[in-house]
Amino acid sequence: MPAPLASHPPLPPAVPEPALYQVFEQSPAAMCLLRGPQHALAYYNPAYQALFPGRDMRGQLLAQVQPEAVASGFVALLDQVYQSGEPYEGVEMPLAIDPRDGRPAQLQYFNFTYNAFREEGRITGVTVFAYVVTEQVLSRRAAEQQRQLLYQLYQEAPVPIAVLAGPTWVYQLVNPAYQRVFPGRALLGRPLLEALPEVADSPMPAILAEVYRTGHAYSSQDMPLNLARHDGAAPEIIYGTFTCQARRNDQGEVDGLVFFATDVTEQVRMRQQVQQSETRFRRLAETSPLVVWEADAAGNTTYLSPNWDQFGYTGTDLGTGWLQAVHPDDQSPMLQAWHAAVRSGQPFAAELRLRVAATGAYRWHLDRAVPVRDEAGQVVQWVGAAIDIHELKHLQHTLLESEQYFRSMADHVPAMLWVTNPAGACTYLNRPWYELTGQTEAEALGYGWLQAVHPEDAAATAAAFRAANDRQEPFRVVYRLRNTAGDYRWAIDAATPRFDAAGTYAGLVGVVLDVHEQQVAEQALQQLTAQLQATNQQLVRSNVDLDNFVYAASHDLKQPVHNLDGLLDELLRSVQGMNPAEEQLLLPLIRQALQQLNGTIDELAALGQAQQTGTGPVETVALAEITAEVLRTLAPQVQVARARISTDFAARPAVSFPRANLRTVLFNLLSNALKFADPDRPARIYLAVQVADEQPVLVVQDNGLGFDAQKYGQEMFHLFRRLHGHTPGSGVGLYLVNRIVQAHGGRIEVESQEGQGATFRVWLGRV
């Protein structure tokens, strides 16, 4: 509210009548009388004062002593009542009251009534009657939050929950887990027997009726119910584990049921399948050619299939009696492996010889077993089988002898041979590999052989190798291979895919050959060829440039020399009688002709320098220092052009570049900016260095005459090309700058328009 105007002082406080005064003073409700349109506090009772402790408010404007009432919109409501005369009733409106003792504002909620106060028929104020309802609001909100929390827990519960109301068990609440049991059926608001009519023929109605009548809870395990999960679908057997509890009202009477259930159909069917599997297992064990056996968690044999009879022993061999059929040399290692498996709970496998009763001969068998665990992960049983591998063992022995023969032969081949499996892992390398690289089998097999390949070649070699393996096709790659001395030698690695008798891909087989001398010679030849090509191209460009310059120089020198000859003749004829006026005219002309001749000779030297670009040593050059050096040389031109030159080298104070070449670049760019300055305004030149694409970039910007860069931007870097004829020059400077920059891997870009100056950007390259 605005402060009261000087012409409208606060109204004097009004005091209630004595009887009412006692009522107001002792009332727990906060009451006050606000006078005038600016709501001066004419009267307030102790309950009102208690809301704003420490504030002397009597006779003060409400907006001044209760700024929080303004911010919360209470003053605006008072204005509305004062102006309209209509009462206003607020319900649970919040107000953050500042205690003004350093503590944070305290949020309170109020129910209040604003009424217009009339005197002699006109509104002179507003009465306020309010009481604090903060505790009720917070309590209700806490209760609502608690209800929401319980509802959220109910909704998010992983077990199916339903609330059935009344004696007809109407679905009042159904959580998502319960609805997922019947995803295609409408349940809410429907009686149980209407929503699930097939339940009528089950024990469920009697159970629910008993719980509803007695109030006693009922629980059931794995109860089968013939239910349909979707409307119109055929019923199926659903197994449920559930608890049904009575729900009571405030009077303690049962008015509904709470149903907690778990769909255990899958678990029951799995258990049934296990039982069926057990029956099938026994049947298979009795008909299988294998020796099938079982043992308890401690490792004692509890079952031997009938096929054990071939070894001449009976069912009395349970426990450890079966050991008498095992070859004496195999008993100890087999038992060690078995006991270790029992202790660790890991699968068991062992090869052993069993004596056949009919012949007395021992035959090799592979005995394997796996643990059976309960839901807690504890081993409760072992199931195993022994299979006759006697012929396979004999074949393995034969293959081992063949492999040893192959390895002996491969180790004497004067080349490095290798073999991989279908996954691409190297499984064999012959002896020459290990002798050359110094690697061991543990280091080289798999993909370890790549560690002997030069780091710069390893990635490409691995990629080519894996690509060939994935595509099952030949490959050939050249890389550098490290020998035992730590030196790298060039080698060719070539391979072809191999397939087994069934046509299945079995991996790659390859050979590595040392080709170091040939590779070095080939690289030297390639390098020499490249150098010769570069030299030839440089010579061709130099010859063309020199031819052009010779032509231009011969043309440009003729006229200055002719002019100088004529001027000298005239001077000789008049030397004895020359008057001062003629002398002032002739001598400048002679000096100008000589300057033209000298300039042509300088340009000839500059062109010679252009042929030597890139030959100077690279060094670190401070840009501020070399710029100052160039500007000292250009001081006369700077003065004539009234130039002001600003620099910014913060991005790269120094660059790596041949110093002489960098000076030439700066000299030509700055001299051109001065030479082609606009005569109608002082020259302004900005010289800076930026960094782009990890290269230093010189920027030279001027406000000179400018030119059409889109039309002439590339021509200006040609030899003898000039865009302005009013200043002396032969068009060699920018050509020279371009040659220097290109020789160091850089480039030049220019932006310009006629009459708007020019901006040159020079990429100096990665020197």
ZIKACOR-V258662 format. One line per field, one symbol per residue. ss: DSSP state (@ for helix, = for strand, . for the rest). Layout:
ss->???
This chain:
ss->.................@@@@@@@@@...======....=====.@@@@@@.........=@@@@.@@@@@..@@@@@@@@@@@...==========........==============..===========.@@@@@@@@@@@@@@@@@@@@@@@...======....=====.@@@@@@..=......=@@@@.@@@@@..@@@@@@@@@@@...==========..=.....=============.....==========.@@@@@@@@@@@@@@@@@@@@@@@...======....====.@@@@@@...@@@.=.@@@@@=.@@@@@@@@@@@@@@@@@...========......============.....==========.@@@@@@@@@@@@@@@@@@@@@@....=====.....====.@@@@@@@...@@@@.=.@@@@@=.@@@@@@@@@@@@@@@@@...========.....============.....==========.@@@@@@@@@@@@@@@@@@@@@@@@@@@@@@@@@@@@@@@@@@@@@@@@@@@@@@@@@@......@@@@@@@@@@@@@@@@@@@@@@@@@@@@@@@.......=====@@@@@@@@@@@.@@@@@@...=====.....=====@@@@@@@@@@@@@@@@@........=========..========......@@@@..@@@...............@@@@@@@@@@@...======.....======....
